[in-house]
Amino acid sequence: FADADFMLSPDDNVCVSRMAMFSAEECAAVIAEAEAAALADGGWSTTRHKLHPAADMPLSRLPNTCKRLGEEMVASLGPLLSARYPSLLPDPLALLPVDAFIV
């Protein structure tokens, strides 16, 4: 990954990609899947965060989005983070989300 593809914070603890990870069509598919799940569940979740309330949808309710995110983690996100922070993530396949949701 070329450094030109990323913006780094002054202390190098935040790395922001200059490239989109998902296309507009993929984002629309995520939104559609989340809206369908919300409709089936009777609405978006609003009780997950007591101190910072937000309407969200756990990725565990979105199988297509979970699959696509998993593919992206293997193809680019894991290697990106491993290349940028090798001491923290020596194996890019070890990247594992603990809590993921759509807001």
C-alpha positions in Angstrom: 0.0 0.0 0.0 1.5 3.3 -1.1 1.7 6.1 1.5 0.0 8.4 -1.0 -3.2 6.3 -0.6 -3.5 7.3 3.1 -3.7 10.2 5.4 -1.9 9.8 8.7 -2.4 11.6 12.0 0.7 13.5 13.3 1.5 10.8 15.8 0.7 8.0 13.3 -2.0 6.4 15.4 -4.8 7.1 12.9 -4.7 5.9 9.3 -7.4 7.1 6.9 -7.7 5.6 3.4 -8.1 8.1 0.5 -9.9 5.3 -1.4 -13.4 4.2 -0.9 -13.7 0.7 0.6 -17.2 0.2 -0.8 -18.8 1.5 -4.0 -21.9 3.5 -4.0 -23.8 0.4 -5.1 -22.4 -1.6 -2.2 -23.4 1.1 0.2 -26.9 1.1 -1.2 -27.1 -2.7 -0.8 -26.0 -2.4 2.9 -28.6 0.3 3.5 -31.3 -1.8 1.8 -30.4 -4.9 3.9 -30.4 -2.9 7.1 -33.7 -1.3 6.3 -35.2 -4.7 5.5 -33.9 -6.1 8.8 -35.3 -3.1 10.7 -38.7 -3.7 9.1 -38.6 -7.4 10.0 -37.4 -6.6 13.6 -39.9 -3.8 14.2 -37.4 -1.0 13.9 -33.8 -0.1 14.4 -32.1 -0.8 17.7 -32.1 2.2 20.0 -31.0 0.6 23.4 -27.4 -0.5 22.8 -25.8 2.6 24.1 -27.2 4.2 27.2 -24.7 7.1 27.3 -24.7 7.8 23.6 -28.1 6.8 22.2 -28.2 6.0 18.5 -30.4 4.1 16.1 -28.3 1.2 14.7 -28.4 -2.3 13.4 -26.0 -5.0 14.5 -24.1 -6.6 11.5 -25.1 -10.0 13.0 -28.6 -9.3 11.5 -27.1 -8.5 8.0 -25.7 -11.8 6.5 -24.9 -10.3 3.1 -23.1 -7.3 4.7 -21.2 -9.6 7.0 -20.0 -11.7 4.1 -18.9 -8.6 2.1 -17.2 -7.1 5.1 -15.4 -10.4 5.8 -14.2 -10.5 2.2 -13.0 -6.9 2.4 -11.1 -7.5 5.7 -9.2 -10.4 4.1 -8.6 -8.6 0.8 -7.6 -5.1 1.9 -8.4 -4.0 5.5 -6.3 -6.7 7.3 -3.3 -6.3 4.9 -3.6 -2.5 5.2 -3.6 -2.5 9.0 -0.9 -5.2 9.2 1.4 -3.2 6.8 0.9 0.0 8.7 1.0 -1.5 12.2 3.0 -4.7 12.0 3.7 -4.9 15.7 0.0 -4.7 16.6 -1.3 -7.0 13.8 1.5 -9.2 12.5 -1.0 -11.6 10.8 -3.5 -9.7 8.7 -5.9 -12.7 8.8 -6.1 -12.3 12.6 -8.1 -9.1 12.3 -11.5 -9.9 13.9 -14.3 -7.4 14.6 -15.7 -7.7 18.1 -18.7 -5.4 17.7 -19.9 -4.0 14.3 -23.1 -2.2 13.4 -24.7 0.1 10.9 -25.8 3.5 12.2 
